[in-house]
Amino acid sequence: MTIPGPSSRRMSRPAVAAAPASGPALLLAITLAPMAALAAFTPARIARVAAPLAAAVLVAGIAGEITHIGLFFVPALAAMAVAGVMLWREGS
């Protein structure tokens, strides 16, 4: 008679519940795309307002999610800042 060991038993994984999304994560995931599209595809007078607003959304999302995924969006913030500067120079 043999005693069944751990290798002979079927190991099942415990069910893992997904954590609810936080406010900053939703800000980065949902709000940013329409704001960036507004800055990219509208006339210059509207885009001049939309570009800094999109940058502000990025800053708020990065600050809220700095310990988790916020740093992944720093390049997007740099791109939005450069686009805003180019947009302001174009109008002058």
C-alpha positions in Angstrom: 0.0 0.0 0.0 1.4 3.4 -1.0 0.5 6.7 0.5 -0.3 9.3 -2.2 2.1 12.2 -2.2 1.7 15.8 -3.5 2.7 14.8 -7.0 -0.1 12.3 -7.3 -2.9 14.7 -6.3 -4.3 17.2 -8.6 -3.3 20.7 -7.6 -5.9 23.3 -8.3 -5.3 27.0 -8.4 -7.3 29.3 -6.1 -9.7 31.6 -7.8 -8.3 35.2 -7.9 -10.8 38.0 -8.0 -9.8 41.0 -10.1 -9.3 44.2 -8.2 -11.6 47.1 -9.1 -10.0 49.8 -11.1 -8.9 52.9 -9.2 -9.8 56.4 -10.2 -6.3 57.3 -11.5 -6.2 54.1 -13.6 -9.6 55.0 -15.1 -8.3 58.5 -15.8 -5.4 57.1 -17.7 -7.4 54.4 -19.5 -10.6 56.2 -20.5 -10.3 60.0 -20.4 -6.9 60.3 -22.1 -7.9 59.0 -25.6 -10.7 61.5 -26.3 -8.6 64.3 -24.9 -5.7 63.5 -27.1 -8.0 63.0 -30.1 -9.5 66.4 -29.4 -6.0 67.9 -29.4 -5.0 66.2 -32.6 -8.1 66.5 -34.8 -9.7 69.8 -34.0 -8.9 73.3 -35.3 -5.9 75.0 -33.7 -7.9 77.3 -31.4 -9.6 74.3 -29.8 -6.5 72.2 -29.8 -4.6 74.9 -27.9 -7.0 74.4 -25.0 -7.3 70.6 -25.3 -3.5 69.9 -25.3 -2.8 71.3 -21.8 -6.0 69.6 -20.5 -4.8 66.3 -21.8 -1.4 66.9 -20.2 -3.2 67.7 -16.9 -5.1 64.4 -17.1 -1.8 62.6 -17.7 -0.1 64.3 -14.7 -3.1 63.5 -12.5 -3.2 59.8 -13.6 0.6 59.4 -13.3 0.6 60.9 -9.8 -2.2 58.6 -8.7 -0.7 55.5 -10.1 3.0 56.2 -9.6 3.6 53.0 -7.7 1.8 50.8 -10.1 1.6 51.7 -13.8 2.0 55.5 -13.8 5.6 55.6 -15.0 4.5 53.9 -18.3 2.7 57.1 -19.3 5.7 59.5 -18.8 6.7 59.2 -22.5 3.1 60.1 -23.4 3.3 63.1 -21.2 6.6 64.2 -22.9 5.0 63.8 -26.3 1.9 65.8 -25.3 4.2 68.5 -23.9 6.2 68.7 -27.1 3.0 68.8 -29.2 1.6 71.6 -27.0 4.7 73.7 -27.4 4.7 73.1 -31.2 1.0 74.1 -31.3 1.6 77.3 -29.5 4.6 78.2 -31.7 2.5 77.6 -34.8 -0.1 80.1 -33.7 2.4 82.9 -33.0 
